[in-house]
């Protein structure tokens, strides 16, 4: 039953565009393999875990992650991702960094999380624990290995690091009846069963779909064309204004800019009226991936000084600026102030030479080759011609 549910979960996640690694599942353990490990450790493998190794698999590894665009319910403190399994070959005593080895030999470590923390099976009562190496704390996860696998499977084989599992734990360990667990399971099922064709039945259902999948795909962007543009803009702006966290604000901002770039630009200019053309709050929000932020910067019709300042900033500011500049050049948008060619030309040439990625070099080279024509357009606009 577990294996069937794991395969079903991974297949559904894959169909929805999540990042999924193929399940690694080795054959069951032989009695000889079990005895060899027991001889190496000098202890008997607890009976419940031993039976699982003999009847299910001697090694299981499951990894998956949601797309970056997914907006999770505010009740969840951390974004779940998949990291689950065990290994007979790697079975060993944990190292707690203490001098008293007898304490460490009360447990067997059956899985190591990506952050270096350990999943442990207690030898005397077969309870399952999580050890945080940074906090030096133990969290009870389950009363038995069977119940641990049951609950982890029910929760979608979520990651084992403390930021994920603690939001689904009561004093008795993982608890799928907790309110936070039910919120997650409801969201996960909606994500796994979501369908773009069905989502187009109404604007609200389409907005719910993009809250899980984002708007990178052309098919998703085109779906909004079936609805009134004014209503789409108002609905997206409403979502943004009601966002309950910075991550949610950022996600809806990127969707708004992608679907309604002109309206978003006009709104941003209204907000910025009487302020500098690109206020400080925008710079603090811009981060990788920068899709959408470059369009917002271009739509804001920034000054030449602002664009140059961003070109001289950190990597995310520099790349946002050069992408915005190339957009402005292609669309005939000029800065609100005159460009200082003596400052711009050597800076663009510098990054043509020093950018590592070819696609970034091409952006700077494109801007450099179009600079003279852009200067002329800027000069003519400022003169009112």
N, C-alpha and C positions, 0 to 999 in steps of 0.2 A: 504493500500500500504506500509506504514512504517513497519508494523508487518511482512508482507511477505518478505520485503527486509532484515529486521533484521535476521529472521530465515534463509534465504538463505545465508547471509554473514557468520553467525556463523557455519552453516553446512559446507560451503566450507573451512573455516579456520580450522575446525576440521579435515577435510579430508586431508589437507596439513600438519598436524602435529603441528599446533599452539596450544598453551595452551588456552583452551576455557572453561569458566564457563557457565553452563546452563543459558539461559535467564530467569530472574525472572520477571514475568509480572502478576500483580494482576488484578482482574476484574475491570470494570469501577466503578466510584464513584456514589453513590446514592445522591439524593438531600439532604437527611438528613445528610449524612456524610460531604457534602460540607458546609452545614449550621453550623454544629458543629465546624468545623475548623474556619469558619468565625467568629463565636461567641467567640471562644478562642482568636483569633487574634484581634478582634475588627475592622476588615476591610473586604471589599469585595475582593474575589479572582478575579484578572483581567479576563475579559470576554474570551479572546482567550485561556488562560490556563484553565479556568473553563470548556470550551467546550471540550478541549482535555481530561480532567479528566473524563468527562461524556461519551465521545464517543470512547476513545482509551483504557486508563488504568489509574488507580489511583496510580500505582507504577511500574516503569520499572527500571531494572538494567542489564547492559550489560558489561561484562569484558572479555578481551582476550589479549594475548601477543604473539609476534613472537618468534621463536626459537632464542637462543643466537647466533647461527651460521649465521644468516641472515646478508648479507652485503647490507646496504641501500645506495641509491644514495648519492653522496657527497653533492648535493644541499640541502639535508635535514639536519637541524641543530640538530634535536633530533629524536630518533626512536619512531615512533607512536606505541601506544598500545591502546586497547579499554577500556574506562571507561565512561559510558554514562547512563543517566537516570534522574528520578525525583521521588518525593514521596509526596503524599498528607499528610500522617501521620506526616512526619518530617518537613512539611512546617512551617517556623517560620521567625521572624525578625533576620537579621544577627547581629553579635557582632563585631564591628570594633575596640573595645578597646578604645573608646573615651567616653568622658563625655556627649557629646551632643547626646542623644538618638533620638532626632527628625530626625537626618540625617539617622540613621539606619532604622527608620520606613518608609523611602521612598522606601524600597526594601523588597521583600520576598525571603528567601533562599530556593531553591527547591532541591539542591543537594550539597553534600560535597565531594570534591575530596580526593583521598587517601593521599595527602600531607597536608590536612587540609584547603585548600583554598575553596572558596564558589562560587557557581553559583547562580546568583540573577536575579529576575524579578522586574523591576522598576514599581511601582504601577501607576504612572501618565500616562506613555506612552507605557507600556508593552514591553519595550526594554529589552534585555537579556544581562547581564554583568557578568564578571569574576572578583573576588576580590582576590588579592594575599596578604595573611596575613603577609608575610615577607617583601614585598616591600610597602605594604599599598597603592596599586594602583588598579584602576578599568580599565578593558579592555572591550570595547564594542564588543559583539559577534554577535548580530543580532537585527534587527529592530522590530521583533516580535517573539513570541515563536514558531509559525508555521515555520517561515523561519529558526529559530535556529535548529529545529528538521530536517527540510529538508536538510540543509547543513551538519549537523553532520552525518546524515544517508548517504549522498552522499560521505562523506569522510571516511566512514567505521566505524562510531561510535568511533572516535579516543578519546584518553584521554583528559581530560579537564584541566590538569595542564598547566601553562603558557609556559613551555618549548615545549609543543606539539602544542597548538593551535595558538601561535603567528606566527609561520612560515606559517600559512595558513590564516592569517588575513590581511585585508587592513584597511583603516580608517573607513570603514563601517561595519567591523566585518568579520566573516568567509566568504571567497570568493573562490569558487571552480574554478574560472577562473584564479587565480594567477598561475604564472609559477611553483612555488613550489608545489601548489596543484595538478597541472597537472602531475608533475614529480612523486608525491606520488601515484596518482590514476593509472598512467600507470604501475608503479612498482607493486602496489597491485593487479591489474588485472592479470599481468603476474605471480605473485606468486600464486594466487588463481586458475589459469588455468594450472599451470605447471604439467608436467607428466613425470615420469622417463623413461617410454618406448619410448615416443616421443623424449625425450632429448638425447637418445642414437643414434640418427640419424647422429650426427656429434660431434666432440670433443668440438667445440665452444659452441654448445647448451648444452652439458653436463656440461661444466664449468659454464655456466649461471645458470643451475639448482642447482649446488652445492653452488653457491654464495648465493642462497636463503635458501637452506636446509642443507648445511653442508655435511659431509661424515661419520657420525656416523653409519648409517645403512650399513650392509654388502652388501645389494643389490646395493647400490650406489658405494661402493668400487669396487665391482665386475664389474660394468659397465665400468670402466676404462680399464679392461683387454681386451676389444674389440678393443683397439687402440694401436698403436705402443708406447712402453714404453718411448723411447727417445723423441718422440713428446709430450707425456703427460708431462714429466718432464720439457721440454723446455717451454711448454704453461703455466704450473703452475708457473714456475720461472718468466716468462714474466709478469703474473698477479701480482705477488708479487712485482716485481721491479717497476711496474707502479702504485702501490697502492697510493692513494692520502691522506690517513690518517693513523694514528697509528692503529686504530681499523681495518681498511681494511688490513693493513700489517699483523696484528696478525691473522686475519681470514685466509688469504691465506697461511701464514706460517704453521698454523695448518693443513690445507688441504694438503700442500706440504709434510709435515712430515708424514702424515697418508698414502698418496698414494705412495710416493717415498722416503721411509725412508733412504735407502742406498745412493741414489743420493743427498738427502738433507744433509746427514752427510758429504759426500765428499765435497760438495759445502761449507758447514760451515767451514770445516777444511782448505779449500783454503783461505777463508776470514780471518781465524784466524792465518794464517801462520805468524810466527814471533811475535805473541802476546801470551798472556796466553791462556791456553787451553779452558777456558770459559770466554770470555771477559765481561766487566762490562755491556755492553748494553743488554746482554741476561738476566741478573738478573733483570733488570728494567722492562723487558717485561713480565716475567713469572707471571701469576696470575691465579686464579680459573676461569673456569675449567682448569686443567693442562694437559688434554689429548693432547699428541703430544710433549709437552715440555720435558717430561721424556725421550721420544724416541730420541729427538734431543740431550739431554744431554748424553745419553748412546752412541749414534753414534759418538759424538765428541771425544770419548776415553779420558775422563778427567783424571787428576792426582788423586792419592789417597787423596792428601791434599785438592783439590777442592771439592771432594765428601764429605769429612769430614767437611769442612767449611760449605757446604750447609746443612748437617745434623744438624749442630749447629745453623742454621739460623732461619728465621721466619717459620711459618707453611707451606706456599706454597713452600718455598725452601726445607724444610725438606721432605715433601711428594714427591716433584719432584725428590729429590735425592734418596730416598729409592726405589721409583719405577724404577728409572734408574739403581740403583744397582742390583735390582732383575732381570731386563732385561739383564744386563751384565753378571750376574751369569748364567742365563739360556742359553745365547748365547755364552758363553765362552770368552767374552770380558773382559780383565783385565785392570786396571788402568795403566797409563804410569810410575808410581812410586810405590815403595813398600808400602804396607799397614802396619801401626803401630798397631799391634793387641792389645797392652796394652791400646790404646786410643779407638779403635773401639769397642771392645767387651763390655766394661761397658756402652758405649753410646747406642749401640743397645739394650742391656738388659734393660736400663732405659726406652726406649720408648716402649718396649714390655709390660712393666708394666704400663706406664702412658698414652699411647694413649687411647683415649676415644672410638673411633670406632673400632669394631672387625676387619673389613677388613684391617685397618691400623696396628693393632696389628699383624695380620697374616703376613704382609709384613716384619715387623721388625723381627719377629720370624723366617721367612724363611731366611732372610739375616744372622741372627745369626747362624742358623743351618748349613748354607753353607759356613760360613766364613773361616773355616779351609781349606777346599778344594780350595777355591778361593785364599787364601794366597799361597798355594802350586803352583797353576797355575801361579800366579803373579811372584813368586820366580823363577820358571823354565823359564818363558818368559824373565825375566830380565837377566838371565844367558845365554840365547840363546839356551836353550835345547829344 
